[in-house]
Amino acid sequence: MKTIARALTAATLAALGSTLMVAVPAAAQTPALKHFMVAVSVKDLKAETDFYVGKLGFKLVKDVSVGGGRVSFRWLELGNERLELIHSPTAVDSNPVRAKPTAHAGLHGYTHFTMETTNLEATRKALLAKGVTLAVDTTEVKDLGIKAIYVTDPEGNAVEIIQRVTK
């Protein structure tokens, strides 16, 4: 009934050339958000750090242990991208076992994170020269407007590297 009355009131005001203003409660407004980082729990903090720093070019910017060394947080950055490697000696493997790209999309949950390059072929060659094995070689996905490759870190976490394709 209230909805009909509001609609009639709004229609009446519109016919008279007036506007109905409705206040939106502050709690209903979404705050401005932006991406901060992706976090990945890892078994071997050193091997994972070596891969992301040595192979993909990230820089180590923060290395903190809390709880008397129960959990370690290592922040890596590459440009505006941040990756947090989390290590806890008591962590257990997730189930089911993570599938390799592109089958990884068949499981719910985290599948990969994506990095962008302006020259996929040059990036591909540089990674191969550093000994990185491609999980998926260059594939164009026309409907998404990208070309992509996938690599996996030492623990099998997938990283997609894309180049936007202009039409």
DSSP file (Angstrom, degrees, kcal/mol; ACC not computed):
  #  RESIDUE AA STRUCTURE BP1 BP2  ACC     N-H-->O    O-->H-N    N-H-->O    O-->H-N    TCO  KAPPA ALPHA  PHI   PSI    X-CA   Y-CA   Z-CA
    1    1 A M     >        0   0    0      0, 0.0     4,-2.2     0, 0.0     5,-0.2   0.000 360.0 360.0 360.0 -43.2    0.0    0.0    0.0
    2    2 A K  H  >  +     0   0    0      1,-0.2     4,-2.6     2,-0.2     5,-0.2   0.876 360.0  54.2 -63.1 -36.9    2.8    2.4    0.9
    3    3 A T  H  > S+     0   0    0      2,-0.2     4,-2.4     1,-0.2    -1,-0.2   0.907 109.1  47.5 -63.2 -42.5    4.5    1.7   -2.5
    4    4 A I  H  > S+     0   0    0      2,-0.2     4,-2.6     1,-0.2    -1,-0.2   0.911 112.2  50.0 -64.4 -42.6    1.3    2.6   -4.4
    5    5 A A  H  X S+     0   0    0     -4,-2.2     4,-2.5     2,-0.2    -2,-0.2   0.903 111.5  48.2 -64.2 -41.0    1.0    5.8   -2.3
    6    6 A R  H  X S+     0   0    0     -4,-2.6     4,-2.9     2,-0.2    -2,-0.2   0.913 111.9  49.7 -64.9 -41.6    4.6    6.7   -3.0
    7    7 A A  H  X S+     0   0    0     -4,-2.4     4,-2.6     2,-0.2    -2,-0.2   0.914 112.7  47.0 -63.1 -42.7    4.1    6.0   -6.7
    8    8 A L  H  X S+     0   0    0     -4,-2.6     4,-2.7     2,-0.2    -2,-0.2   0.905 113.2  48.9 -64.9 -41.4    0.9    8.1   -6.8
    9    9 A T  H  X S+     0   0    0     -4,-2.5     4,-2.7     2,-0.2    -2,-0.2   0.932 112.9  47.2 -63.2 -45.4    2.7   10.9   -4.9
   10   10 A A  H  X S+     0   0    0     -4,-2.9     4,-2.4     1,-0.2    -2,-0.2   0.906 113.7  48.3 -62.6 -42.0    5.7   10.8   -7.3
   11   11 A A  H  X S+     0   0    0     -4,-2.6     4,-2.2     2,-0.2    -2,-0.2   0.905 112.3  48.9 -65.4 -41.0    3.3   10.8  -10.3
   12   12 A T  H  X S+     0   0    0     -4,-2.7     4,-1.5     2,-0.2    -2,-0.2   0.926 112.8  47.2 -63.5 -45.5    1.3   13.7   -9.0
   13   13 A L  H  <>S+     0   0    0     -4,-2.7     5,-3.4     1,-0.2     4,-0.3   0.894 111.2  51.8 -63.4 -39.4    4.5   15.7   -8.2
   14   14 A A  H ><5S+     0   0    0     -4,-2.4     3,-1.3     1,-0.2    -1,-0.2   0.905 107.5  52.1 -64.0 -40.7    5.8   14.9  -11.7
   15   15 A A  H 3<5S+     0   0    0     -4,-2.2    -1,-0.2     1,-0.3    -2,-0.2   0.830 110.2  49.2 -64.1 -31.0    2.6   16.1  -13.3
   16   16 A L  T 3<5S-     0   0    0     -4,-1.5    -1,-0.3    -5,-0.1    -2,-0.2   0.454 121.5-109.0 -86.7  -0.8    2.9   19.4  -11.3
   17   17 A G  T < 5S+     0   0    0     -3,-1.3    -3,-0.2    -4,-0.3     2,-0.2   0.679  78.5 125.5  83.1  17.1    6.5   19.8  -12.5
   18   18 A S      < -     0   0    0     -5,-3.4     2,-0.4    -6,-0.2    -1,-0.3  -0.617  53.3-130.2-104.7 167.2    8.0   19.0   -9.0
   19   19 A T        -     0   0    0     -2,-0.2     2,-0.6    -3,-0.1    -9,-0.0  -0.943   7.9-139.2-120.2 140.4   10.5   16.5   -8.0
   20   20 A L        -     0   0    0     -2,-0.4     2,-0.5   -10,-0.1   -10,-0.0  -0.881  19.2-158.6 -97.1 121.3   10.3   14.0   -5.2
   21   21 A M        -     0   0    0     -2,-0.6     2,-0.5     2,-0.0    -2,-0.0  -0.868   3.5-163.7-102.4 132.5   13.6   13.6   -3.3
   22   22 A V        -     0   0    0     -2,-0.5     2,-0.3     2,-0.0    -2,-0.0  -0.971  16.3-133.8-117.5 124.7   14.3   10.5   -1.3
   23   23 A A        -     0   0    0     -2,-0.5    -2,-0.0     1,-0.0     0, 0.0  -0.595  14.0-145.9 -77.3 134.4   17.1   10.5    1.3
   24   24 A V        -     0   0    0     -2,-0.3     5,-0.1     2,-0.0    -1,-0.0  -0.898  23.6-116.9-100.6 123.7   19.3    7.4    1.2
   25   25 A P    >>  -     0   0    0      0, 0.0     3,-1.7     0, 0.0     4,-0.5  -0.288  20.1-122.0 -59.0 143.9   20.6    6.4    4.6
   26   26 A A  G >4 S+     0   0    0      1,-0.3     3,-1.2     2,-0.2    -2,-0.0   0.832 110.9  62.2 -56.2 -35.2   24.4    6.7    5.0
   27   27 A A  G 34 S+     0   0    0      1,-0.3    -1,-0.3     3,-0.0    -3,-0.0   0.752  98.3  57.0 -64.8 -23.5   24.6    3.0    5.9
   28   28 A A  G <4 S+     0   0    0     -3,-1.7     2,-0.3     2,-0.1    -1,-0.3   0.632  86.6  94.6 -84.1 -13.7   23.1    2.1    2.4
   29   29 A Q  S << S-     0   0    0     -3,-1.2    -3,-0.0    -4,-0.5     0, 0.0  -0.621  76.8-127.7 -82.1 135.4   25.9    3.8    0.5
   30   30 A T        -     0   0    0     -2,-0.3     3,-0.1     1,-0.1    -2,-0.1  -0.678  23.4-126.5 -82.4 128.9   28.8    1.7   -0.6
   31   31 A P        -     0   0    0      0, 0.0     2,-0.3     0, 0.0    -1,-0.1  -0.352  35.8 -89.8 -70.0 156.4   32.2    3.1    0.4
   32   32 A A        -     0   0    0     -2,-0.0     2,-0.3     1,-0.0     0, 0.0  -0.515  53.3-173.3 -66.7 127.5   34.8    3.6   -2.3
   33   33 A L        -     0   0    0     -2,-0.3     2,-0.3    -3,-0.1    -3,-0.0  -0.892  12.0-179.5-121.9 152.0   36.9    0.4   -2.5
   34   34 A K        -     0   0    0     -2,-0.3     2,-0.1     0, 0.0    -2,-0.0  -0.980  39.7 -88.8-145.4 157.4   40.0   -0.5   -4.5
   35   35 A H        +     0   0    0     -2,-0.3     3,-0.1     1,-0.2     0, 0.0  -0.399  40.2 173.2 -66.4 137.1   42.1   -3.6   -4.8
   36   36 A F        -     0   0    0      1,-0.4     2,-0.3    -2,-0.1    -1,-0.2   0.776  53.3 -39.5-111.1 -53.2   44.8   -3.9   -2.2
   37   37 A M        -     0   0    0     44,-0.1     2,-0.4     2,-0.0    -1,-0.4  -0.990  40.4-117.1-166.4 167.4   46.4   -7.4   -2.6
   38   38 A V  E     -a   83   0A   0     44,-1.8    46,-3.1    -2,-0.3     2,-0.4  -0.948  30.7-152.2-110.0 136.4   45.9  -11.1   -3.3
   39   39 A A  E     -a   84   0A   0     -2,-0.4     2,-0.4    44,-0.2    46,-0.2  -0.925  11.8-174.7-114.8 137.0   47.0  -13.4   -0.4
   40   40 A V  E     -a   85   0A   0     44,-3.0    46,-2.6    -2,-0.4     2,-0.4  -0.994  20.6-137.5-132.0 126.2   48.2  -17.0   -0.9
   41   41 A S  E     -a   86   0A   0     -2,-0.4     2,-0.3    44,-0.2    46,-0.2  -0.706  32.3-171.0 -81.0 130.0   48.9  -19.5    1.9
   42   42 A V        -     0   0    0     44,-3.3    46,-0.5    -2,-0.4     3,-0.2  -0.877  32.6-149.1-127.8 154.9   52.1  -21.4    1.0
   43   43 A K  S    S+     0   0    0     -2,-0.3     2,-0.7     1,-0.2    -1,-0.1   0.888  95.6  38.5 -81.7 -46.0   54.1  -24.3    2.4
   44   44 A D     >  -     0   0    0      1,-0.2     4,-2.4     2,-0.1    -1,-0.2  -0.842  63.6-177.2-116.2  94.5   57.6  -23.1    1.4
   45   45 A L  H  > S+     0   0    0     -2,-0.7     4,-2.4    -3,-0.2     5,-0.2   0.864  83.7  50.2 -60.3 -39.5   58.0  -19.4    1.9
   46   46 A K  H  > S+     0   0    0      2,-0.2     4,-2.9     1,-0.2    -1,-0.2   0.947 111.6  46.0 -66.3 -49.1   61.5  -19.3    0.5
   47   47 A A  H  > S+     0   0    0      1,-0.2     4,-1.9     2,-0.2    -2,-0.2   0.906 115.3  47.5 -61.2 -41.9   60.7  -21.2   -2.7
   48   48 A E  H  X S+     0   0    0     -4,-2.4     4,-2.5     2,-0.2     5,-0.2   0.921 113.1  47.9 -66.1 -43.8   57.6  -19.1   -3.3
   49   49 A T  H  X S+     0   0    0     -4,-2.4     4,-2.8    -5,-0.2     5,-0.5   0.931 110.1  52.7 -61.6 -45.4   59.5  -15.8   -2.7
   50   50 A D  H  X>S+     0   0    0     -4,-2.9     4,-2.2     1,-0.2     5,-0.5   0.888 111.1  48.0 -57.8 -40.3   62.3  -16.9   -5.0
   51   51 A F  I  X>S+     0   0    0     -4,-1.9     4,-2.2     3,-0.2     5,-1.3   0.966 116.1  40.3 -65.7 -53.5   59.8  -17.6   -7.7
   52   52 A Y  I  <5S+     0   0    0     -4,-2.5     6,-2.6     3,-0.2    -2,-0.2   0.862 126.3  35.3 -68.9 -35.5   57.8  -14.4   -7.5
   53   53 A V  I  X5S+     0   0    0     -4,-2.8     4,-0.7    -5,-0.2    -3,-0.2   0.941 126.8  36.0 -80.5 -51.5   60.9  -12.2   -7.0
   54   54 A G  I  <5S+     0   0    0     -4,-2.2    -3,-0.2    -5,-0.5    -2,-0.2   0.825 130.9  26.4 -74.8 -33.5   63.4  -14.0   -9.2
   55   55 A K  I  <<S+     0   0    0     -4,-2.2    -3,-0.2    -5,-0.5    -1,-0.1   0.840 131.1  31.1-100.0 -40.4   61.1  -15.1  -12.0
   56   56 A L  T  4<S-     0   0    0     -5,-1.3    -3,-0.2    -4,-0.1    -4,-0.1   0.559 102.3-116.7-101.7  -8.6   58.3  -12.6  -12.1
   57   57 A G     <  +     0   0    0     -4,-0.7    -4,-0.2    -6,-0.3    -3,-0.1   0.609  56.1 152.9  89.9  11.7   60.1   -9.5  -10.9
   58   58 A F        -     0   0    0     -6,-2.6     2,-0.4    20,-0.1    20,-0.2  -0.303  36.4-134.9 -67.1 159.9   58.3   -8.7   -7.6
   59   59 A K  E     -B   77   0A   0     18,-2.8    18,-2.5    -5,-0.0     2,-0.5  -0.951  15.3-120.3-116.4 140.0   60.1   -6.9   -4.9
   60   60 A L  E     +B   76   0A   0     -2,-0.4    16,-0.2    16,-0.2     3,-0.1  -0.693  40.4 162.9 -77.7 121.0   60.0   -7.9   -1.2
   61   61 A V  E     +     0   0A   0     14,-2.7     2,-0.3    -2,-0.5    15,-0.2   0.602  60.8  20.6-116.5 -18.2   58.5   -5.0    0.7
   62   62 A K  E     +B   75   0A   0     13,-1.4    13,-2.6     2,-0.0     2,-0.3  -0.971  50.5 179.9-155.1 138.2   57.5   -6.4    4.1
   63   63 A D  E     +B   74   0A   0     -2,-0.3     2,-0.4    11,-0.2    11,-0.2  -0.892  20.7 162.3-142.1 105.8   58.4   -9.6    6.0
   64   64 A V  E     -B   73   0A   0      9,-2.9     9,-3.6    -2,-0.3     2,-0.4  -0.975  22.6-161.5-133.6 138.0   56.6  -10.0    9.4
   65   65 A S  E     -B   72   0A   0     -2,-0.4     2,-0.3     7,-0.3     7,-0.2  -0.947  15.1-172.6-114.5 141.8   56.1  -12.9   11.8
   66   66 A V  E  >> +B   71   0A   0      5,-2.8     5,-1.7    -2,-0.4     4,-0.8  -0.845  58.3  35.5-127.1 165.3   53.3  -12.9   14.4
   67   67 A G  T >45S-     0   0    0     -2,-0.3     3,-0.6     1,-0.2    -1,-0.2   0.878 133.7 -53.9  63.1  39.0   52.4  -15.1   17.3
   68   68 A G  T 345S-     0   0    0      1,-0.2    -1,-0.2    -3,-0.2    -2,-0.1   0.850 111.8 -45.2  64.8  32.8   55.9  -16.1   18.1
   69   69 A G  T 345S+     0   0    0     -3,-0.3    -1,-0.2     2,-0.3    -2,-0.2   0.531 105.8 125.4  87.8   7.2   56.5  -17.2   14.5
   70   70 A R  T <<5S+     0   0    0     -4,-0.8    20,-0.4    -3,-0.6     2,-0.4   0.836  80.0  22.7 -67.4 -31.6   53.3  -19.1   14.2
   71   71 A V  E   < -B   66   0A   0     -5,-1.7    -5,-2.8    17,-0.2     2,-0.4  -0.998  69.7-161.1-139.2 133.1   52.4  -17.2   11.1
   72   72 A S  E     -BC  65  87A   0     15,-2.9    15,-2.4    -2,-0.4     2,-0.5  -0.922   2.6-162.8-113.3 139.6   54.6  -15.3    8.6
   73   73 A F  E     -BC  64  86A   0     -9,-3.6    -9,-2.9    -2,-0.4     2,-0.5  -0.986   6.1-175.3-121.7 124.6   53.4  -12.6    6.2
   74   74 A R  E     -BC  63  85A   0     11,-2.6    11,-3.1    -2,-0.5     2,-0.5  -0.973  10.2-155.9-123.9 117.9   55.5  -11.6    3.3
   75   75 A W  E     -BC  62  84A   0    -13,-2.6   -14,-2.7    -2,-0.5   -13,-1.4  -0.813  11.0-173.9 -97.1 129.1   54.4   -8.7    1.1
   76   76 A L  E     -BC  60  83A   0      7,-3.0     7,-2.7    -2,-0.5     2,-0.4  -0.926   3.9-163.5-118.6 144.6   55.6   -8.6   -2.5
   77   77 A E  E     +BC  59  82A   0    -18,-2.5   -18,-2.8    -2,-0.4     2,-0.3  -0.973  18.3 177.9-131.7 146.4   55.0   -5.7   -4.9
   78   78 A L  E >  S- C   0  81A   0      3,-2.3     3,-2.2    -2,-0.4     2,-0.3  -0.852  73.9 -52.9-142.0 103.4   55.3   -5.3   -8.7
   79   79 A G  T 3  S-     0   0    0     -2,-0.3    -1,-0.0     1,-0.3     0, 0.0  -0.515 124.1 -18.1  62.8-124.7   54.1   -1.8   -9.7
   80   80 A N  T 3  S+     0   0    0     -2,-0.3     2,-0.3    -3,-0.1    -1,-0.3   0.407 117.8 101.9 -91.2   1.2   50.7   -1.4   -8.2
   81   81 A E  E <   - C   0  78A   0     -3,-2.2    -3,-2.3   -44,-0.0     2,-0.4  -0.690  51.9-167.2 -91.6 138.2   50.2   -5.1   -7.7
   82   82 A R  E     - C   0  77A   0     -2,-0.3   -44,-1.8    -5,-0.2     2,-0.4  -0.974   6.1-171.9-125.2 139.8   50.6   -6.7   -4.2
   83   83 A L  E     -aC  38  76A   0     -7,-2.7    -7,-3.0    -2,-0.4     2,-0.6  -0.999   9.0-156.1-129.1 128.6   50.9  -10.3   -3.3
   84   84 A E  E     -aC  39  75A   0    -46,-3.1   -44,-3.0    -2,-0.4     2,-0.6  -0.925   4.0-159.5-107.4 118.8   50.9  -11.6    0.3
   85   85 A L  E     -aC  40  74A   0    -11,-3.1   -11,-2.6    -2,-0.6     2,-0.5  -0.863  11.0-164.0 -94.6 126.2   52.5  -14.9    0.9
   86   86 A I  E     -aC  41  73A   0    -46,-2.6   -44,-3.3    -2,-0.6     2,-0.4  -0.935   6.1-173.2-114.2 131.3   51.3  -16.4    4.2
   87   87 A H  E     + C   0  72A   0    -15,-2.4   -15,-2.9    -2,-0.5   -44,-0.1  -0.987  11.3 167.9-129.2 128.7   53.1  -19.3    5.9
   88   88 A S    >   -     0   0    0    -46,-0.5     3,-2.0    -2,-0.4   -17,-0.2  -0.976  29.1-146.3-135.0 122.2   52.0  -21.2    8.9
   89   89 A P  T 3  S+     0   0    0      0, 0.0   -18,-0.1     0, 0.0    -1,-0.1   0.732 101.4  52.4 -59.9 -20.7   53.9  -24.4    9.8
   90   90 A T  T 3  S+     0   0    0    -20,-0.4   -19,-0.1     2,-0.1   -20,-0.0   0.435  82.3 118.4 -96.0   1.1   50.6  -25.9   11.1
   91   91 A A    <   -     0   0    0     -3,-2.0     2,-0.3   -49,-0.1    -4,-0.0  -0.312  52.7-145.6 -65.9 151.2   48.6  -25.2    7.9
   92   92 A V        -     0   0    0      1,-0.1    -2,-0.1     0, 0.0    -1,-0.1  -0.818  23.0 -92.8-117.0 158.3   47.1  -28.2    6.1
   93   93 A D        -     0   0    0     -2,-0.3     2,-0.2     1,-0.1     4,-0.1  -0.358  41.4-119.7 -67.1 146.7   46.6  -28.8    2.4
   94   94 A S        -     0   0    0      2,-0.1     4,-0.2    -2,-0.0    -1,-0.1  -0.489  36.0 -97.6 -82.8 158.7   43.2  -27.9    0.9
   95   95 A N  S    S+     0   0    0     -2,-0.2     2,-0.2     2,-0.1     3,-0.0  -0.964  94.3  37.3-123.5 144.4   41.0  -30.5   -0.7
   96   96 A P  S    S-     0   0    0      0, 0.0     2,-0.1     0, 0.0    -2,-0.1   0.650  98.0-105.0 -75.1 173.5   40.5  -31.3   -3.4
   97   97 A V        -     0   0    0     -2,-0.2     2,-0.1     1,-0.1    -2,-0.1  -0.395  44.8-100.0 -61.8 136.7   43.9  -31.1   -4.9
   98   98 A R        -     0   0    0     -4,-0.2     2,-0.1    -2,-0.1    -1,-0.1  -0.376  36.6-132.1 -63.7 129.6   44.2  -28.0   -7.1
   99   99 A A        -     0   0    0      4,-0.1     5,-0.1     5,-0.1    -1,-0.1  -0.462  23.0-107.9 -79.1 155.2   43.8  -28.8  -10.8
  100  100 A K    >>  -     0   0    0     -2,-0.1     3,-1.2     1,-0.1     4,-0.8  -0.479  59.5 -52.1 -79.4 153.7   46.3  -27.4  -13.4
  101  101 A P  T 34 S+     0   0    0      0, 0.0    -1,-0.1     0, 0.0    49,-0.1  -0.387 123.2  18.6 -58.7 140.8   45.2  -24.6  -15.8
  102  102 A T  T >4 S+     0   0    0     -3,-0.1     3,-1.3    34,-0.1     4,-0.1  -0.973 124.1  55.1 -96.4   2.0   42.8  -24.6  -17.5
  103  103 A A  G X4 S+     0   0    0     -3,-1.2     3,-2.0     1,-0.3    -4,-0.1   0.676  89.4  81.9 -67.3 -16.1   41.0  -27.3  -15.6
  104  104 A H  G >< S+     0   0    0     -4,-0.8     3,-1.4     1,-0.3    -1,-0.3   0.753  77.5  68.4 -62.7 -23.3   41.4  -25.2  -12.4
  105  105 A A  G <  S+     0   0    0     -3,-1.3    -1,-0.3     1,-0.3    -2,-0.1   0.627  85.1  72.6 -70.6 -11.4   38.3  -23.2  -13.4
  106  106 A G  G <  S+     0   0    0     -3,-2.0     2,-0.4    -4,-0.1    -1,-0.3   0.432  87.8  72.5 -83.5   1.0   36.3  -26.4  -12.8
  107  107 A L  S <  S-     0   0    0     -3,-1.4     2,-0.1     2,-0.1    -9,-0.0  -0.944  85.4-118.6-116.3 138.3   36.7  -26.0   -9.0
  108  108 A H  S    S+     0   0    0     -2,-0.4     2,-0.2     3,-0.0    -2,-0.1  -0.389  76.3  37.1 -68.5 151.3   34.9  -23.4   -6.9
  109  109 A G  S    S+     0   0    0     -4,-0.1    -2,-0.1    -2,-0.1     2,-0.0  -0.596 105.9   0.2 106.0-167.1   37.1  -21.0   -5.0
  110  110 A Y        +     0   0    0     -2,-0.2     3,-0.1     1,-0.2    -3,-0.0  -0.312  55.9 165.9 -58.4 131.9   40.4  -19.3   -5.9
  111  111 A T        -     0   0    0      1,-0.4    47,-0.6    46,-0.0     2,-0.3   0.730  55.8 -44.6-114.7 -45.2   41.7  -20.2   -9.3
  112  112 A H  E     -d  158   0B   0     45,-0.1    -1,-0.4    47,-0.0     2,-0.3  -0.975  43.7-117.6-170.8 169.2   44.4  -17.7  -10.2
  113  113 A F  E     -d  159   0B   0     45,-1.2    47,-2.6    -2,-0.3     2,-0.4  -0.914  30.2-131.7-119.7 159.5   45.4  -14.1  -10.2
  114  114 A T  E     -d  160   0B   0     -2,-0.3     2,-0.3    45,-0.2    47,-0.2  -0.908  15.3-168.8-119.8 133.8   46.1  -12.1  -13.4
  115  115 A M  E     -d  161   0B   0     45,-3.0    47,-2.8    -2,-0.4     2,-0.4  -0.876  18.1-139.1-111.9 149.3   49.0   -9.8  -14.3
  116  116 A E  E     -d  162   0B   0     -2,-0.3     2,-0.3    45,-0.2    47,-0.2  -0.893  18.7-179.3-113.8 141.9   48.9   -7.6  -17.4
  117  117 A T        -     0   0    0     45,-2.9    47,-0.4    -2,-0.4     3,-0.2  -0.930  29.7-140.0-130.1 156.8   51.7   -6.9  -19.9
  118  118 A T  S    S+     0   0    0     -2,-0.3     2,-0.3     1,-0.3    45,-0.1   0.596 100.7  37.3 -90.2 -12.1   51.8   -4.8  -23.0
  119  119 A N     >  +     0   0    0      1,-0.1     4,-2.1    43,-0.1    -1,-0.3  -0.754  63.3 177.9-141.8  91.0   53.9   -7.4  -24.9
  120  120 A L  H  > S+     0   0    0     -2,-0.3     4,-3.0    -3,-0.2     5,-0.2   0.877  81.9  53.3 -63.5 -40.2   52.9  -10.9  -24.1
  121  121 A E  H  > S+     0   0    0      2,-0.2     4,-2.4     1,-0.2    -1,-0.2   0.913 110.6  46.1 -65.3 -41.9   55.4  -12.5  -26.5
  122  122 A A  H  > S+     0   0    0      2,-0.2     4,-2.2     1,-0.2    -1,-0.2   0.896 114.7  48.5 -65.9 -39.6   58.4  -10.6  -25.0
  123  123 A T  H  X S+     0   0    0     -4,-2.1     4,-2.5     2,-0.2    -2,-0.2   0.919 110.7  51.3 -64.9 -43.6   57.2  -11.5  -21.5
  124  124 A R  H  X S+     0   0    0     -4,-3.0     4,-2.4     1,-0.2    -2,-0.2   0.933 111.3  46.9 -57.6 -49.2   56.8  -15.2  -22.6
  125  125 A K  H  X S+     0   0    0     -4,-2.4     4,-2.2     1,-0.2    -1,-0.2   0.890 111.7  50.9 -62.8 -40.5   60.3  -15.3  -24.0
  126  126 A A  H  X S+     0   0    0     -4,-2.2     4,-1.2     2,-0.2    -1,-0.2   0.904 111.2  48.1 -64.7 -41.4   61.8  -13.6  -20.9
  127  127 A L  H  <>S+     0   0    0     -4,-2.5     5,-2.5     2,-0.2     3,-0.4   0.918 111.3  49.8 -66.1 -42.9   60.0  -16.1  -18.6
  128  128 A L  H ><5S+     0   0    0     -4,-2.4     3,-1.6     1,-0.2    -1,-0.2   0.893 107.7  54.6 -61.5 -39.2   61.2  -19.1  -20.6
  129  129 A A  H 3<5S+     0   0    0     -4,-2.2    -1,-0.2     1,-0.3    -2,-0.2   0.782 105.7  53.5 -64.6 -26.9   64.8  -17.7  -20.5
  130  130 A K  T 3<5S-     0   0    0     -4,-1.2    -1,-0.3    -3,-0.4    -2,-0.2   0.377 125.4-103.4 -88.1   4.0   64.5  -17.7  -16.7
  131  131 A G  T < 5 +     0   0    0     -3,-1.6     2,-0.3     1,-0.3    -3,-0.2   0.608  68.6 152.0  87.4  12.1   63.5  -21.3  -16.7
  132  132 A V      < -     0   0    0     -5,-2.5     2,-0.4    -6,-0.2    -1,-0.3  -0.622  38.3-139.7 -78.3 132.4   59.8  -20.8  -16.1
  133  133 A T        -     0   0    0     -2,-0.3    19,-0.6    19,-0.2     2,-0.4  -0.788  15.3-128.0 -91.4 132.1   57.6  -23.6  -17.5
  134  134 A L  E     -E  151   0B   0     -2,-0.4    17,-0.2     1,-0.2     3,-0.2  -0.667  14.9-166.1 -80.1 129.0   54.4  -22.5  -19.2
  135  135 A A  E    S+     0   0B   0     15,-2.4     2,-0.4    -2,-0.4    16,-0.2   0.831  87.7  14.1 -78.9 -35.0   51.3  -24.3  -17.9
  136  136 A V  E    S-E  150   0B   0     14,-1.6    14,-2.2    -3,-0.1    -1,-0.4  -0.978  83.6-140.6-139.6 125.4   49.3  -22.9  -20.9
  137  137 A D  E     -     0   0B   0     -2,-0.4    11,-0.1    -3,-0.2    14,-0.0  -0.212  55.7 -43.0 -79.1 176.8   51.1  -21.4  -23.9
  138  138 A T  E     +     0   0B   0     11,-0.1     2,-0.4     9,-0.1    11,-0.2  -0.094  66.1 174.0 -49.4 123.1   49.8  -18.3  -25.7
  139  139 A T  E     -E  148   0B   0      9,-2.2     9,-2.6    -3,-0.2     2,-0.5  -1.000  23.5-141.6-133.9 130.2   46.0  -18.5  -26.2
  140  140 A E  E     -E  147   0B   0     -2,-0.4     2,-0.7     7,-0.2     7,-0.3  -0.814   8.7-167.1 -93.8 130.9   43.8  -15.8  -27.6
  141  141 A V  E >>> -E  146   0B   0      5,-3.1     5,-1.6    -2,-0.5     3,-1.2  -0.824   7.4-176.8-114.7  87.9   40.4  -15.4  -26.0
  142  142 A K  G >45S+     0   0    0     -2,-0.7     3,-0.6     1,-0.3    -1,-0.2   0.852  77.7  58.7 -58.1 -40.2   38.6  -13.2  -28.6
  143  143 A D  G 345S+     0   0    0      1,-0.3    -1,-0.3    -3,-0.1    -2,-0.0   0.793 113.6  39.6 -62.6 -26.8   35.4  -12.8  -26.6
  144  144 A L  G <45S-     0   0    0     -3,-1.2    -1,-0.3     2,-0.2    -2,-0.2   0.554 109.4-123.8 -95.9 -10.9   37.4  -11.3  -23.7
  145  145 A G  T <<5S+     0   0    0     -4,-1.1    20,-2.9    -3,-0.6     2,-0.3   0.852  71.0 109.6  72.2  34.9   39.7   -9.3  -25.9
  146  146 A I  E   < -EF 141 164B   0     -5,-1.6    -5,-3.1    18,-0.3     2,-0.4  -0.940  58.4-145.9-138.1 159.8   42.9  -10.9  -24.5
  147  147 A K  E     -EF 140 163B   0     16,-2.2    16,-2.3    -2,-0.3     2,-0.3  -0.953  35.3-173.8-114.2 144.4   45.8  -13.2  -25.2
  148  148 A A  E     -EF 139 162B   0     -9,-2.6    -9,-2.2    -2,-0.4     2,-0.3  -0.974  24.9-170.8-143.2 152.3   47.0  -15.1  -22.2
  149  149 A I  E     - F   0 161B   0     12,-2.1    12,-2.9    -2,-0.3     2,-0.4  -0.930  18.4-145.2-128.2 159.0   49.6  -17.5  -20.9
  150  150 A Y  E     +EF 136 160B   0    -14,-2.2   -15,-2.4    -2,-0.3   -14,-1.6  -0.980  15.6 178.5-124.2 140.3   49.6  -19.3  -17.5
  151  151 A V  E     -EF 134 159B   0      8,-2.4     8,-3.0    -2,-0.4     2,-0.4  -0.899  17.2-142.2-125.5 161.7   52.5  -20.2  -15.3
  152  152 A T  E     - F   0 158B   0    -19,-0.6     6,-0.2    -2,-0.3   -19,-0.2  -0.972  13.8-127.8-124.9 145.1   52.3  -21.9  -11.9
  153  153 A D    >   -     0   0    0      4,-2.3     3,-2.4    -2,-0.4  -105,-0.1  -0.216  47.4 -82.1 -77.9 177.6   54.5  -21.2   -8.9
  154  154 A P  T 3  S+     0   0    0      0, 0.0    -1,-0.1     0, 0.0  -106,-0.1   0.718 132.0  48.0 -57.8 -21.0   56.4  -24.0   -7.1
  155  155 A E  T 3  S-     0   0    0      2,-0.1  -107,-0.0  -111,-0.1    -2,-0.0   0.329 123.0-100.4-102.2   7.7   53.3  -25.1   -5.2
  156  156 A G    <   +     0   0    0     -3,-2.4     2,-0.3     1,-0.3    -5,-0.0   0.516  68.8 150.0  91.7   5.2   50.9  -25.1   -8.2
  157  157 A N        -     0   0    0      1,-0.1    -4,-2.3   -57,-0.1    -1,-0.3  -0.589  44.9-126.2 -72.6 129.7   49.2  -21.7   -7.7
  158  158 A A  E     -dF 112 152B   0    -47,-0.6   -45,-1.2    -2,-0.3     2,-0.4  -0.552  23.1-169.2 -85.0 140.2   48.3  -20.4  -11.2
  159  159 A V  E     -dF 113 151B   0     -8,-3.0    -8,-2.4    -2,-0.2     2,-0.4  -0.993   9.3-155.3-125.5 121.4   49.3  -17.0  -12.5
  160  160 A E  E     -dF 114 150B   0    -47,-2.6   -45,-3.0    -2,-0.4     2,-0.5  -0.811   5.1-163.8 -94.5 135.3   47.6  -15.8  -15.7
  161  161 A I  E     -dF 115 149B   0    -12,-2.9   -12,-2.1    -2,-0.4     2,-0.3  -0.986  16.9-177.0-121.1 123.2   49.6  -13.2  -17.7
  162  162 A I  E     -dF 116 148B   0    -47,-2.8   -45,-2.9    -2,-0.5     2,-0.4  -0.801  24.4-158.4-122.4 158.3   47.5  -11.3  -20.3
  163  163 A Q  E     - F   0 147B   0    -16,-2.3   -16,-2.2    -2,-0.3     2,-0.2  -0.998  30.7-121.7-127.9 131.5   47.8   -8.7  -23.0
  164  164 A R  E     - F   0 146B   0    -47,-0.4     2,-0.6    -2,-0.4   -18,-0.3  -0.508  24.0-140.7 -70.4 140.5   44.8   -6.8  -24.2
  165  165 A V        -     0   0    0    -20,-2.9     2,-0.2    -2,-0.2    -1,-0.0  -0.906  10.2-139.5-107.1 123.0   44.1   -7.3  -27.9
  166  166 A T              0   0    0     -2,-0.6   -21,-0.0     1,-0.1   -20,-0.0  -0.559 360.0 360.0 -81.1 147.0   42.9   -4.2  -29.8
  167  167 A K              0   0    0     -2,-0.2    -1,-0.1   -22,-0.0    -2,-0.0   0.454 360.0 360.0 -87.3 360.0   40.2   -4.8  -32.3
